Amino acid sequence: MKKQKIDLVLVDDHNLFREGISYLLSQIEFLNIVGEASNGKEFLTLLETIEMPDIVLLDITMPEMNGIEACKIATKKYPGINIIALSMNDEQEYYFQMIQAGARGFVLKQSGKEKLKEAINEVLNGGSYFPEDILRKIIFKFGTDESVENQLESQFGLTKREKEVLALLCQGFTNAEIADQLFLSAKTIEGHRANLLSKTGTKNSAHLVMFAIKKGIIKI
């Protein structure tokens, strides 16, 4: 039987913000808030007392234990947990660390109900959610070093077109935007993206960005 409600945990140290976001979430018909915490330690303790939530909205900067450390511990102990970071615009220094810790996406704190729904649905469907403005703050430069070019061709078998698509994906462009830039159809770009995921052994766009960072393809 399909689950009627999506269980969600909200973690943020500001009571007023938690109340505000709780109100927004209560207007999303398929969500059920099953727990709240004000810091990373409380969150980890809460996970031991409740059934695994479907989604966690986790603040990055908190007292006692921040979101980065809490995310690391939670994803290690509960590998299937879906964590979406709650972010302020000025927290870009922490974005990469949250990805490394296992966050599946980011939602800006000033986002409305529709963005929250979009992020939650994307992550629940096995994807990731990284708004374009956040991705562009994570990634500053795409590497074109000759050794990197050779590695992409010899080790991973990427074609010239796939490398172009990878560069644009890593800059946060959507399939439609990439299609416009390369004068191709969105369906063709989706095919290139699928090939990139297959050849690099990555599962989604966020993992693909991580692959590019680790291989020195992009610089941050």
Buried (B, 14 or more C-beta within 10 A) or exposed (E): EEEEEBBBBBBBBEEEBBEEBBEBBEEBEBBBBBBBBBBBBBBBEBBEEEEEBBBBBBBBBBEEBBBBBBBBBBBEEBEEBBBBBBBEEEBBEBBBBBBBBBBBBBBBBEBEBEBBBBBBBBBBEEBBBBBEEBBBBBBEEBBEEEEBBEBBBEEBEBBEBBBBBBBBBBBBBBBEBBBEEBEBEBEBBBBBBEBBBEBBEBEBBBBBBBBBBEBEBBEE
